[in-house]
Amino acid sequence: MTKPLMTKAVVCVILCVCIGMSVIPNTQGTQEDQRMSLMSDENSVICGYVTYYDTGDPFENVYVYFRWQDSEGNQGSNWTYTDDTGFYQFNTTAVEFYLNFYHENYFEAHSNWMTIEENQILWFNTSLMLIPPQTVQFHGFISDNSTGELIDGAHISVIWDDYEGHFWENYTNSDSTGYYSIGAIPGRNLILVRQDNYFDYESEVFYTENNSVIWLNISILPFPPASVLVQGFITDAETGDPIPYASVSIQCHHDEGYFHNSTTADEVGFYSMRTISGTLVVWASKSNYDATTSYYYEAVDNETLWFNFTMIFQPVENSEIKGYVMDSQTHGAVRNAFVRYDWKDQIGHFYSKYTFTDQKGFYSIKAPKGSVQFLITGNGYYNQQTPWFSVEDDTDYWMNTTLTPEISAVFTKPQPGIYINNESRFPLLSRILGRFFPQSKPLIIGPLEILVNITKSSMGCDRVEFYIDSLYRGTDVQAPFTYYWNQPGFLIQKHEIQVIAYDNAGPCTIETITVWKFI
């Protein structure tokens, strides 16, 4: 037998062995969709000491209230008590916050709104001052300024403050004879009187001393007749439909004080109410809408005014949708992925909102009750769009997503067939094998130049890495992307060739082919 015939015989024998082997497709297992809770990194500290105002000694068991809001609109609160050294502490993330300090029989203390950054320690020390005893007494009668009749049930308040920000209030009501008596503490005091259908009364400031008694009779002025009629319609700015049952309020400034009135629009969005003459302003409000206000208008007696309002729909975002965006090839986090939802309700309102994933691929976004559809994408990835789904009030939803890299690659060489010393041989036989045995593996005899073609990459291909049997063999950064495989072997062995093609944005695609190699 001649040498060429012997070579052909060997190839045929090996080929029969290859075809007879079972073929197992390379499938990717699915991962269980798990709820991964977001753990806040509370790496910042708010702390301080509370002392007695008079002595400077530590103040134990002071109630400390912590109110916060973050950059995404989330809000919350916490509380604690000072220890025996007067010390308190809160661990937090980067937020805006304020503090309130309370203990019975002491003036409350509080901070302004402040900001704390990540990995910061912020100190806020304060002191509480004891409320002095009520050794001042105000008393007198409340009467009608027009008729002189004594008024039962008028609300009387005494308000005290000092120049250091301390504030205190006491209140009572007049009895059936119009008489009132109310205790106060020494210092700056003023008296307020409120009664339905009367202008509010505010006294001058009294500088009172310890054990002083002040007789103060007060006459309050009744409202003049509400002869001005204010009315109008309230409609949706987006749909033009009436907004039923919106709240409508009016404030009118008169020479003697302020007049207030309010009503509710009916089922077709119509409202009507009366006020007194003066400078008035009207405003409307409704849940899930931005409040709106009229211009100021100088109203005269017996006038009829129309104030129509259109209100912008702004639903309450009291539900949260969150999840992780992962790479479908590497299962790693997709950082800075763009996450947007479109929202609509049954009335016809529509709007969109978006956010981005963090370094862990996590996102969180608030949404109102209604229907939402998400669009999620990142540089170098195909867009992922969800079907429309319903969101209910005060509910958390988890939606984890995988993105597929946009870059794609194929093995140009090898293809199913026979390669001898880097050359494709027996093309007719290769076509027959590809036709009748589509899952047959390439047979390689001798060295081979592996060739990969990038079929799609809008971001451009950065590099292609080559692996054989999971071992890294080399990288090519220019097309055509090749690796020359000249690894000697013994008899016939099965090998796995894997390439990882990266685009210029970072995402990659992974392609694998199994071959038989002889010597």
C-alpha positions as CSV (number, residue, x, y, z in Angstrom):
1,M,0.0,0.0,0.0
2,T,1.4,3.4,-0.9
3,K,2.0,6.1,1.6
4,P,-0.9,8.4,0.4
5,L,-3.3,5.5,0.7
6,M,-2.1,4.7,4.2
7,T,-2.7,8.3,5.2
8,K,-6.2,8.2,3.8
9,A,-6.9,5.0,5.7
10,V,-5.7,6.4,9.0
11,V,-7.9,9.5,8.5
12,C,-10.9,7.4,7.7
13,V,-10.5,5.2,10.7
14,I,-10.1,8.3,13.0
15,L,-13.1,9.9,11.3
16,C,-15.3,7.0,12.0
17,V,-14.3,7.0,15.7
18,C,-15.1,10.8,15.9
19,I,-18.5,10.4,14.3
20,G,-19.3,7.5,16.6
21,M,-18.7,9.6,19.7
22,S,-21.8,11.1,21.4
23,V,-22.1,14.8,21.2
24,I,-23.2,16.9,24.2
25,P,-24.3,20.4,23.4
26,N,-22.8,23.2,25.4
27,T,-25.7,24.6,27.4
28,Q,-25.6,27.3,30.0
29,G,-27.4,26.5,33.3
30,T,-29.9,29.0,34.7
31,Q,-29.4,30.6,38.1
32,E,-32.2,30.9,40.6
33,D,-33.5,34.4,40.9
34,Q,-32.8,35.2,44.5
35,R,-33.7,38.2,46.5
36,M,-30.5,39.9,47.5
37,S,-31.1,42.5,50.1
38,L,-29.3,45.8,49.9
39,M,-27.0,46.3,53.0
40,S,-26.4,49.9,53.7
41,D,-22.8,50.7,54.5
42,E,-23.4,52.8,57.6
43,N,-19.8,54.1,57.7
44,S,-20.5,57.6,59.1
45,V,-21.2,58.6,62.7
46,I,-23.2,61.4,64.2
47,C,-22.5,61.8,67.9
48,G,-22.2,64.3,70.7
49,Y,-22.7,65.2,74.4
50,V,-25.8,66.6,76.1
51,T,-25.2,68.6,79.3
52,Y,-27.2,70.6,81.8
53,Y,-27.5,74.3,80.7
54,D,-26.8,75.7,84.2
55,T,-24.0,73.4,85.4
56,G,-22.5,71.8,82.3
57,D,-22.8,68.3,83.9
58,P,-23.6,65.3,81.8
59,F,-27.3,64.8,81.1
60,E,-28.4,61.2,81.2
61,N,-31.6,59.7,79.5
62,V,-32.2,62.6,77.2
63,Y,-34.3,61.4,74.2
64,V,-32.5,62.1,71.0
65,Y,-34.5,61.9,67.7
66,F,-32.7,61.6,64.4
67,R,-34.6,62.4,61.1
68,W,-32.9,61.9,57.8
69,Q,-33.3,61.9,54.0
70,D,-30.9,60.8,51.3
71,S,-30.2,62.0,47.8
72,E,-32.7,59.6,46.2
73,G,-35.6,61.0,48.3
74,N,-35.7,58.2,50.8
75,Q,-36.6,59.2,54.4
76,G,-36.4,57.7,57.8
77,S,-35.9,58.2,61.5
78,N,-34.2,56.7,64.5
79,W,-33.9,57.5,68.2
80,T,-31.7,56.8,71.2
81,Y,-31.0,58.0,74.7
82,T,-27.9,59.6,76.2
83,D,-25.8,57.4,78.5
84,D,-24.5,58.3,82.0
85,T,-21.9,60.5,80.4
86,G,-24.5,62.4,78.3
87,F,-23.2,60.7,75.1
88,Y,-25.3,59.7,72.1
89,Q,-24.4,58.2,68.8
90,F,-26.0,57.3,65.4
91,N,-24.4,55.2,62.6
92,T,-25.6,56.4,59.2
93,T,-24.9,56.6,55.5
94,A,-24.4,60.0,53.7
95,V,-27.6,61.9,54.4
96,E,-29.2,65.2,55.3
97,F,-30.5,65.2,58.8
98,Y,-31.6,67.1,61.9
99,L,-31.6,66.2,65.6
100,N,-34.1,66.9,68.3
101,F,-33.4,66.6,72.1
102,Y,-36.1,66.2,74.6
103,H,-36.4,65.7,78.4
104,E,-39.5,66.4,80.6
105,N,-39.5,69.8,82.2
106,Y,-36.7,71.1,80.0
107,F,-36.7,73.2,76.9
108,E,-36.3,71.2,73.7
109,A,-33.1,71.7,71.7
110,H,-32.6,70.9,68.0
111,S,-30.2,71.2,65.2
112,N,-30.7,72.8,61.8
113,W,-30.7,70.5,58.8
114,M,-27.1,69.4,58.2
115,T,-25.3,67.1,55.8
116,I,-22.9,64.2,56.6
117,E,-20.8,62.6,54.0
118,E,-19.5,59.0,53.7
119,N,-16.8,58.0,56.2
120,Q,-17.3,61.2,58.2
121,I,-17.6,61.7,62.0
122,L,-19.8,64.7,62.8
123,W,-20.1,66.0,66.4
124,F,-23.1,68.0,67.7
125,N,-23.1,69.0,71.4
126,T,-25.9,70.8,73.1
127,S,-27.4,71.6,76.5
128,L,-30.9,71.6,77.9
129,M,-32.2,74.4,80.1
130,L,-34.8,73.7,82.9
131,I,-38.2,75.4,82.2
132,P,-38.7,77.9,85.0
133,P,-41.8,77.5,87.2
134,Q,-45.1,79.3,86.1
135,T,-45.0,82.2,88.6
136,V,-46.7,84.7,86.2
137,Q,-50.4,84.8,85.9
138,F,-52.5,86.3,83.1
139,H,-56.2,86.6,83.5
140,G,-59.2,88.5,82.2
141,F,-62.3,88.4,80.0
142,I,-62.8,87.8,76.3
143,S,-65.5,89.8,74.6
144,D,-67.0,90.7,71.2
145,N,-65.6,94.0,70.0
146,S,-68.8,95.0,68.3
147,T,-71.5,93.9,70.8
148,G,-69.5,93.6,74.0
149,E,-70.9,90.2,74.7
150,L,-68.6,87.8,76.5
151,I,-67.3,84.8,74.5
152,D,-67.3,81.2,75.7
153,G,-64.7,78.8,74.4
154,A,-62.2,81.2,72.9
155,H,-58.7,79.7,72.6
156,I,-56.0,81.6,74.5
157,S,-52.3,80.9,74.2
158,V,-49.3,82.4,76.0
159,I,-46.0,82.2,74.1
160,W,-42.7,82.7,75.8
161,D,-39.2,82.9,74.2
162,D,-35.8,84.2,74.9
163,Y,-32.9,85.5,72.9
164,E,-31.1,82.1,72.9
165,G,-33.7,80.2,70.9
166,H,-35.7,78.6,73.7
167,F,-39.5,78.5,73.2
168,W,-42.4,77.6,75.5
169,E,-46.2,77.7,75.1
170,N,-49.2,77.3,77.4
171,Y,-52.9,77.4,76.5
172,T,-56.4,77.4,77.9
173,N,-60.0,78.3,76.9
174,S,-62.4,81.0,78.2
175,D,-65.3,79.7,80.3
176,S,-69.0,80.4,79.9
177,T,-68.6,83.8,81.4
178,G,-65.7,84.7,79.0
179,Y,-63.2,84.5,81.8
180,Y,-59.7,82.9,81.4
181,S,-56.7,82.4,83.6
182,I,-53.4,81.1,82.4
183,G,-49.9,80.6,83.9
184,A,-46.7,81.8,82.3
185,I,-43.0,81.9,83.1
186,P,-41.1,85.2,83.7
187,G,-39.6,86.9,80.7
188,R,-40.9,87.8,77.2
189,N,-44.6,86.8,76.8
190,L,-47.4,87.5,74.4
191,I,-51.0,86.4,74.3
192,L,-52.8,85.0,71.2
193,V,-56.6,84.6,71.0
194,R,-58.4,82.6,68.3
195,Q,-62.1,82.0,67.8
196,D,-64.2,80.9,64.9
197,N,-65.7,83.8,62.8
198,Y,-63.3,86.3,64.5
199,F,-60.0,87.8,63.5
200,D,-57.1,86.5,65.5
201,Y,-55.8,88.7,68.3
202,E,-52.1,89.1,69.2
203,S,-51.1,91.2,72.2
204,E,-48.0,93.3,72.6
205,V,-44.9,91.7,74.2
206,F,-45.0,91.7,78.0
207,Y,-41.7,91.6,79.9
208,T,-42.9,89.8,83.1
209,E,-41.2,89.3,86.4
210,N,-41.4,86.6,88.9
211,N,-44.7,86.4,90.9
212,S,-46.4,89.0,88.7
213,V,-50.1,89.1,88.0
214,I,-51.4,90.7,84.8
215,W,-55.1,91.5,84.2
216,L,-55.7,91.6,80.4
217,N,-59.2,92.0,79.1
218,I,-59.4,91.3,75.3
219,S,-62.1,92.2,72.8
220,I,-61.9,90.4,69.4
221,L,-63.3,91.7,66.1
222,P,-65.9,89.5,64.3
223,F,-65.5,89.0,60.5
224,P,-67.5,91.2,58.3
225,P,-70.1,89.5,56.0
226,A,-68.6,87.1,53.5
227,S,-70.2,88.8,50.5
228,V,-67.5,87.8,47.9
229,L,-68.2,84.7,45.9
230,V,-65.2,82.7,44.6
231,Q,-65.8,79.7,42.3
232,G,-64.3,77.8,39.4
233,F,-63.4,74.4,37.8
234,I,-60.3,72.2,38.5
235,T,-59.0,70.1,35.6
236,D,-56.1,67.8,34.9
237,A,-53.3,69.6,32.9
238,E,-52.4,66.5,31.0
239,T,-55.8,64.9,30.2
240,G,-58.1,67.9,30.5
241,D,-60.5,65.9,32.6
242,P,-62.2,67.3,35.7
243,I,-60.4,66.5,39.0
244,P,-63.1,65.6,41.5
245,Y,-63.0,66.3,45.3
246,A,-59.9,68.5,45.2
247,S,-59.4,70.7,48.3
248,V,-59.6,74.4,47.7
249,S,-58.6,77.1,50.3
250,I,-58.8,80.8,50.3
251,Q,-56.9,83.4,52.4
252,C,-57.9,87.0,52.4
253,H,-56.0,89.8,54.0
254,H,-58.2,92.5,55.6
255,D,-57.2,95.6,57.4
256,E,-58.0,93.9,60.7
257,G,-56.3,90.6,60.0
258,Y,-56.8,87.4,57.9
259,F,-59.8,85.5,56.9
260,H,-59.7,81.8,55.9
261,N,-62.2,79.5,54.2
262,S,-62.0,76.1,52.5
263,T,-64.2,73.7,50.5
264,T,-64.0,70.6,48.4
265,A,-64.7,70.4,44.6
266,D,-67.6,68.2,43.6
267,E,-67.6,65.2,41.2
268,V,-67.2,67.4,38.1
269,G,-64.3,69.5,39.6
270,F,-66.5,72.5,40.5
271,Y,-66.0,74.5,43.7
272,S,-67.7,77.5,45.2
273,M,-67.2,79.4,48.5
274,R,-67.4,82.9,50.0
275,T,-64.9,85.3,51.5
276,I,-64.7,88.8,52.8
277,S,-63.4,91.8,50.8
278,G,-59.6,92.3,50.8
279,T,-56.5,91.0,49.1
280,L,-57.1,87.3,48.5
281,V,-55.3,84.3,47.1
282,V,-56.8,80.9,46.3
283,W,-55.0,77.5,46.1
284,A,-56.0,74.0,45.3
285,S,-54.5,70.6,46.3
286,K,-55.2,67.0,45.7
287,S,-53.3,63.8,46.4
288,N,-51.0,62.8,43.5
289,Y,-51.1,66.4,42.1
290,D,-48.9,69.4,42.5
291,A,-50.7,72.1,44.4
292,T,-51.5,75.2,42.5
293,T,-52.0,78.8,43.6
294,S,-53.8,81.8,42.0
295,Y,-52.5,85.3,41.7
296,Y,-53.3,87.9,44.4
297,Y,-56.6,89.8,43.7
298,E,-58.1,92.8,45.4
299,A,-61.7,91.8,46.0
300,V,-64.6,94.2,46.9
301,D,-67.9,93.5,48.5
302,N,-70.6,91.6,46.6
303,E,-68.2,90.6,43.8
304,T,-68.2,87.2,42.0
305,L,-64.8,85.9,41.0
306,W,-63.8,82.9,38.8
307,F,-60.5,81.1,39.5
308,N,-60.1,78.0,37.3
309,F,-57.2,75.7,38.0
310,T,-55.3,73.1,36.0
311,M,-53.2,70.8,38.1
312,I,-50.2,68.7,37.1
313,F,-50.4,65.0,37.9
314,Q,-47.5,64.0,40.2
315,P,-48.3,60.6,41.7
316,V,-46.9,59.5,45.1
317,E,-44.0,57.1,44.6
318,N,-44.5,54.9,47.6
319,S,-43.3,51.6,46.1
320,E,-39.8,50.6,45.3
321,I,-38.4,48.5,42.4
322,K,-34.8,47.2,42.9
323,G,-32.5,44.6,41.6
324,Y,-29.1,43.7,40.2
325,V,-28.0,44.0,36.6
326,M,-25.5,41.3,35.7
327,D,-23.4,40.3,32.6
328,S,-24.9,37.2,30.9
329,Q,-21.4,36.0,29.9
330,T,-19.4,36.6,33.0
331,H,-22.2,36.9,35.6
332,G,-20.4,40.0,37.0
333,A,-22.0,43.3,37.9
334,V,-22.8,45.8,35.1
335,R,-21.8,49.1,36.6
336,N,-23.4,52.4,35.7
337,A,-26.1,50.6,33.6
338,F,-29.0,52.9,32.6
339,V,-32.3,51.8,34.2
340,R,-35.5,53.6,33.1
341,Y,-39.1,53.0,33.5
342,D,-42.1,54.3,31.6
343,W,-45.2,54.6,33.8
344,K,-48.9,55.0,33.0
345,D,-52.3,54.7,34.7
346,Q,-55.8,53.9,33.6
347,I,-56.7,57.6,33.3
348,G,-54.1,58.4,30.7
349,H,-51.2,59.9,32.6
350,F,-47.7,59.0,31.5
351,Y,-44.2,59.8,32.6
352,S,-40.7,58.3,32.8
353,K,-38.0,58.1,35.5
354,Y,-34.4,56.7,35.4
355,T,-31.4,55.8,37.6
356,F,-28.1,54.0,37.2
357,T,-26.6,50.9,38.8
358,D,-23.8,51.3,41.5
359,Q,-20.5,49.5,41.6
360,K,-22.2,46.3,42.7
361,G,-24.7,46.4,39.8
362,F,-27.5,47.3,42.2
363,Y,-30.3,49.8,41.4
364,S,-33.2,51.1,43.3
365,I,-36.0,53.4,42.0
366,K,-39.3,54.6,43.4
367,A,-42.5,54.1,41.5
368,P,-46.2,54.9,42.1
369,K,-49.2,52.6,41.7
370,G,-49.8,51.9,38.0
371,S,-48.2,50.0,35.1
372,V,-44.5,50.2,34.4
373,Q,-42.2,49.0,31.6
374,F,-38.4,48.9,32.1
375,L,-35.6,49.6,29.7
376,I,-32.2,48.6,30.9
377,T,-29.0,49.0,28.9
378,G,-25.3,49.7,29.2
379,N,-22.3,50.6,27.0
380,G,-21.5,47.6,24.9
381,Y,-24.8,45.7,25.7
382,Y,-28.0,45.0,23.9
383,N,-31.0,46.8,25.4
384,Q,-33.3,44.7,27.7
385,Q,-36.9,45.7,27.7
386,T,-39.5,44.2,30.1
387,P,-43.2,43.7,29.4
388,W,-45.6,46.0,31.2
389,F,-46.4,44.9,34.7
390,S,-48.5,46.3,37.6
391,V,-47.2,48.1,40.6
392,E,-49.3,48.4,43.8
393,D,-49.0,50.9,46.7
394,D,-46.4,50.5,49.4
395,T,-44.8,47.4,47.9
396,D,-41.2,46.3,47.2
397,Y,-40.5,44.5,43.9
398,W,-37.2,42.7,43.0
399,M,-36.3,42.6,39.3
400,N,-32.8,41.1,38.5
401,T,-31.7,41.4,34.9
402,T,-28.9,40.0,32.8
403,L,-27.6,42.0,29.8
404,T,-26.1,40.4,26.7
405,P,-22.9,41.9,25.3
406,E,-23.3,43.4,21.9
407,I,-20.0,42.1,20.6
408,S,-20.2,38.7,18.9
409,A,-17.5,36.4,17.4
410,V,-17.4,33.2,15.4
411,F,-14.7,30.6,14.6
412,T,-13.7,31.1,11.0
413,K,-11.1,28.4,11.5
414,P,-11.5,25.5,12.4
415,Q,-14.9,24.6,11.0
416,P,-16.3,21.0,10.9
417,G,-14.0,19.0,8.7
418,I,-10.4,17.8,8.5
419,Y,-7.3,19.9,8.8
420,I,-3.9,18.6,8.0
421,N,-0.9,20.9,8.7
422,N,-3.1,24.0,8.9
423,E,-4.8,23.2,5.5
424,S,-8.4,22.1,5.1
425,R,-8.5,18.7,3.3
426,F,-11.2,16.6,1.7
427,P,-13.6,19.5,1.2
428,L,-16.3,17.2,-0.3
429,L,-16.1,14.9,2.7
430,S,-16.3,17.9,5.0
431,R,-19.4,19.2,3.3
432,I,-21.0,15.7,3.6
433,L,-20.1,15.6,7.3
434,G,-21.5,19.1,7.8
435,R,-24.7,18.1,6.0
436,F,-25.4,14.7,7.7
437,F,-23.5,15.2,10.9
438,P,-23.9,18.9,11.9
439,Q,-22.6,18.2,15.4
440,S,-19.4,16.6,14.3
441,K,-16.2,18.1,15.6
442,P,-13.3,19.3,13.5
443,L,-10.3,16.9,13.2
444,I,-6.9,18.5,13.3
445,I,-3.7,16.8,12.4
446,G,-0.5,18.8,13.0
447,P,-0.4,22.6,13.7
448,L,-3.3,24.9,13.2
449,E,-3.8,28.7,12.9
450,I,-7.0,29.4,14.9
451,L,-8.9,32.3,13.3
452,V,-11.7,34.3,14.9
453,N,-14.0,36.8,13.1
454,I,-15.8,39.6,15.0
455,T,-19.3,39.7,13.4
456,K,-20.8,42.6,15.4
457,S,-19.3,45.2,17.7
458,S,-20.6,48.8,17.5
459,M,-18.0,49.8,20.2
460,G,-15.1,48.2,18.3
461,C,-13.1,45.1,19.4
462,D,-10.3,45.8,21.9
463,R,-8.7,42.3,21.9
464,V,-9.3,38.6,21.6
465,E,-7.9,36.1,24.2
466,F,-7.3,32.5,23.3
467,Y,-7.6,29.5,25.8
468,I,-7.1,25.8,25.1
469,D,-8.4,23.4,27.7
470,S,-8.9,26.4,30.1
471,L,-5.3,27.5,29.9
472,Y,-4.5,30.9,28.5
473,R,-2.4,30.8,25.3
474,G,-2.3,34.3,24.0
475,T,-3.9,37.6,22.9
476,D,-4.4,39.3,19.6
477,V,-5.3,43.0,19.4
478,Q,-5.6,43.4,15.6
479,A,-7.9,41.7,13.0
480,P,-7.6,39.1,11.8
481,F,-7.5,37.7,15.3
482,T,-5.4,34.5,15.2
483,Y,-3.4,32.1,17.4
484,Y,-1.0,29.6,15.9
485,W,-1.5,26.3,17.8
486,N,1.5,24.0,17.5
487,Q,1.1,21.9,20.6
488,P,2.4,18.4,20.0
489,G,0.3,15.5,21.4
490,F,0.0,11.8,21.5
491,L,-2.4,9.8,19.4
492,I,-5.8,11.4,19.3
493,Q,-7.2,13.7,22.0
494,K,-10.2,15.9,22.5
495,H,-9.5,19.6,23.2
496,E,-11.6,22.6,24.0
497,I,-10.7,25.9,22.3
498,Q,-12.2,29.0,23.9
499,V,-11.9,32.7,22.9
500,I,-13.0,35.8,24.8
501,A,-13.6,38.9,22.6
502,Y,-13.7,42.2,24.4
503,D,-15.1,45.4,23.0
504,N,-13.7,48.9,23.8
505,A,-16.4,49.5,26.5
506,G,-15.5,46.4,28.5
507,P,-18.2,43.8,27.8
508,C,-17.1,40.5,26.2
509,T,-18.4,37.5,24.4
510,I,-17.2,33.9,25.0
511,E,-17.2,31.3,22.2
512,T,-16.1,27.7,22.6
513,I,-15.5,24.9,20.1
514,T,-14.4,21.3,20.8
515,V,-12.0,19.6,18.4
516,W,-10.1,16.3,18.0
517,K,-6.4,16.6,17.5
518,F,-4.0,13.9,16.3
519,I,-0.2,14.4,16.9
